[in-house]
Amino acid sequence: MIIQGNDILRAFASDPERGFRMLTRQAMRPLYWHIRRMVISHHDAEDVLQETLVRAYRSLPSLRDGSTLAAWLYRIATNEALRYVERNRRVVLALDPAPEEEAAMVAADEYVDYSDLEAVKLRDAVLSLPPRQQATFNLRYFDELEYSEIASILECSEPTAKANYHFAKEKIKKYINSISE
């Protein structure tokens, strides 16, 4: 994601509406897909994105360094998505839908290309990961962020980000191999 952080902060300081429009124009699509990979549903991703943007708008005046804007936005989006996943997981566990009902809910999402079997396997494998490993994998694999950026977003050390990515890759390989046998 290429965000002109200092330009946005300057615009926000002089005209908050204009600065926020700049921010949403540049960040909305990459943040949406980052969130979407974590929460799956298009409608849920839109809700989490909206909450992310509201939190960013409220906190933007306190951000001083534009070079950290992208990592800061990803941190907010990741935290909102993790919060949503955790809250939603409790609801699903409480309701305990039958496995075929749960699969039908995911399959009903018209934004997933089910004809690409490998992509579906990868998606399922990523979804099987614990939330922090899932976030680390998504940030590295799909968003192509550096480990230092991932560490900043997830508020962990760089070696922890590397270890989470390594463990995530190994679990994904194991998952895909187990369903391919």
Secondary structure, 3 states (H helix, E strand, C coil): CCCCHHHHHHHHHHCHHHHHHHHHHHHHHHHHHHHHHHHCCHHHHHHHHHHHHHHHHHHHHHCCCHHHHHHHHHHHHHHHHHHHHHHHHHHHHHHCCCHHHHHHHHHCCCCCCCCCHHHHHHHHHHHCCCHHHHHHHHHHHHCCCCHHHHHHHHCCCHHHHHHHHHHHHHHHHHHHHHHHC
